[in-house]
Amino acid sequence: MDRIFQTIATELNVRQQQVEASVALLDEGATVPFIARYRKEVTGALDDSQLRQLEDRLRYLRELEDRRSAILKSIEEQGKLTAELTKDIEAADTKNRLEDLYLPYKKKRRTKAQIAKEAGLEPLADLLYEIPTSNPEKEAEAYVDADQGIADVKAALDGAKYILMERFSENANLLEKLRTFLWQEGTLSVRVNDGKEEEGAKFRDYFEHDEPLKAVPSHRALAILRGRNEGILNFNIIAGDLDQKSSPCEQMIADFWLIEDKGRPADTWLREVVRWTWRVKLLTHLETELMGRVRESAEGEAIKVFSQNLKDLLLAAPAGPRATLGLDPGFRTGVKVAVIDATGKVVDHGAIYPHEPQRKWDQSLQILAALCKKHAVELISIGNGTASRETDKLAGELIKKHPELKLTKIVVNEAGASVYSASEFAAKEFPDLDVTIRGAVSIARRLQDPLAELVKIEPKSIGVGQYQHDVSQTELARSLDTVIEDCVNGVGVDLNTASAPLLSRVSGLNSTIANNIVSFRDQNGQFSSRNDLKSVPRLGPKAFEQAAGFLRIMNGSNPLDASSVHPESYSLVTEIAKTQKADVKSLIGDTSSLRAVNAESFVSDQFGLPTVVDILKELEKPGRDPRPEFKAATFLEGVETISDLKGNMVLEGVVTNVTNFGAFIDIGVHQDGLVHISAMSDTFISDPRQVVKAGDIVKVKVMEVDVARKRIGLSMRMSDDANEQGEKQSTPGKPQRTAAKHNRTTNQKAQSSGEGTMAALFAQAQNKNGKKKRL
């Protein structure tokens, strides 16, 4: 275990004692949010990001140690464990290295090499390898034995070749050398399968594509892998120059095993053994392994992108407890309407038919006006799906005709609303409501509090990912769960209004306890203090410790219950209040008194300085919501479809998805536009998140519009000119580049000049947010 602690401490650049203390807390069942917030003295103030890295590495290194033990035991049982091999296995720091060392001892099906050894051909193999002056054909004659299945000299030499091939291919140091060389110098060469050009048109950017293996970005790697899985593409890893006839890896194998061609009788045969070792035994093995590495890296990046976007969406500004009208737009089926009060309770619902084919526009306006007046509605939340702009126009006319209602309209991302409306939870929550009305309720609620509503939806259905269907679903779920856990606990949860799905994300709670809390609340009324939680079935001392600080009770019997101060620290607050000659309630929010407190004077064996400082900060602004202030984008009137867009038009929009190559912006035309990373800033940026995040409201300029392909090119640089870009793209006389060269230079050009064709910008954007057809 010390080795694990030392490794993690080095990687995180922290003391080993911090790692040991953190691991002990995690092993005891403490959650990362709890440890980061309430155990700073124990961990040396490691933050949640460091603790998440620690948790991930701890899982990997423990799996590594378990595998190491299993390998040592297996080799020892075979009687082949030497001191030198033990040392190598103990020093292995990756799973790949461990498996390379284990390869010669791994139980495997009966190979051609094993059959040859059983036939007595190993001495022949050793002789030809160690004494190349020996004549292969002449020496092999002595091993011809029909009873052993060796019919002739060729069979004997083939058997000897298989023995050396297995020996050559199972050396851990050689494998590591070849693996490193291929990764550093290899080229991923992708081609279209014969006859698949038309069927696989969506993959045409990769029909003739070559680029350095180590430099393949995640979105491109996943697109190529998907193309291979669909039978459209094939690929190889090529070492050295693309037009080189023999692989430099063959020479590396020969050099490693000290095989030289000096014209001796066995030299030609040995070179053939080397060639077969590479082409038959190692090439496919290493190619599969390295493409697995590419996939793993690409998946990790895709999961990271999804997680970051999800976090931004969950922490979007809430409109707050205001009566809201939710509109789920539609044409033929009508616009579904739901009204919720300030607490999120459904108080009215129905449907209107303002659009084609019924066109009951005036009647719809009358119905909406009556609903808004009856329920004192302040906000109108409009889903951004089909008929969104038409419905937005309806809401705009409602606001103009009834200024006395003081309404504000906002178009929200409705991704996942239909998933929620058909879910088991939605059925339990609204058993008497039609599925379509539940969707309108979700649209309204996600405006009031995005976090509280979105936690009810399967994260993968929220639509802010990049190739999320192509990655490890286990790793994706684990990552998204941690994001939701961190967001929920970072904001805090109102114990008396939270749903079971929201409560289940609180530190220390699970779905069973969350449902028990809701049932207890329904039967006994609202909680008046955090201590009441101890009466909830199956909520034991450990769960209370982990959860209490993240649960809020407004206007409860103890004012501290509305803050993030943990109940275990209430006595400290009382002590601080006494020194200020005030009661706890009056001390809360009294900035001058709190800033006069000497934090160090309250440090004790029970409460360290970080805890005292955190408590004083919390008392200044108890229960402060870390999310930004609510504001809404305003879509330009008259711009409702992609055909309404013109070059150089400046629009306001909402960032719906951020990828490694840019950001997608909802500008209100039913098709998000792409701002490529090269058009996001006047200075070079390596990550779009340096400029924007999901949910941001941004100003963009229309650069290119392809109505037929439903592609919109945008820029966040107001100095860019769509006309100049069009002229540059249409300039005649420019030489054509090969596909391989074009693919290698597109990104360089885009980053350096900010220019590029629509094809260049969209070549990477093939899996947009569920709105574009997936590859």
Secondary structure, 3 states (H helix, E strand, C coil): CHHHHHHHHHHHCCCHHHHHHHHHHHHCCCCHHHHHHHCHHHHCCCCHHHHHHHHHHHHHHHHHHHHHHHHHHHHHHCCCCCHHHHHHHHHCCCHHHHHHHHHHHCCCCCCHHHHHHHCCCHHHHHHHHHCCCCCHHHHHHHHCEHHHCECCHHHHHHHHHHHHHHHHHCCHHHHHHHHHHHHHHCEEEEEECCCCCCCCHHHHHHCEEEEEHHHCCHHHHHHHHHHHHCCCEEEEEECCCCCCCCCHHHHHHHHHCCCCCCCCCCHHHHHHHHHHHHHHHHHHHHHHHHHHHHHHHHHHHHHHHHHHHHHHHHCCCCCCCCCEEEEECCCCCCEEEEEECCCCCEEEEEEECCCCCCCCHHHHHHHHHHHHHHCCCCEEEEECCCCHHHHHHHHHHHHHHCHHHCCEEEEECCCCHHHHHCCHHHHHHCCCCCHHHHHHHHHHHHHHCHHHHHCCCCHHHCCCCCCHHHCCHHHHHHHHHHHHHHHHHHHCEECCCCCHHHHCCCCCCCHHHHHHHHHHHHHHCCCCCHHHHHHCCCCCHHHHHHHHHHEECCCCCCHHHHCCCCHHHHHHHHHHHHHCCCCHHHHCCCHHHHHCCCHHHHCCCCCCHHHHHHHHHHHHCCCCCCCCCCCCCCCCCCCCCHHHCCCCCEEEEEEEEEECCEEEEECCCCCCEEEEHHHCCCCCCCCHHHCCCCCCEEEEEEEEEECCCCEEEEECCCCCCHHHHHHHHHCCCCCCCCHHHHHHHHHHHHHHHCCCCHHHHHCCCCCCCCCCCCC
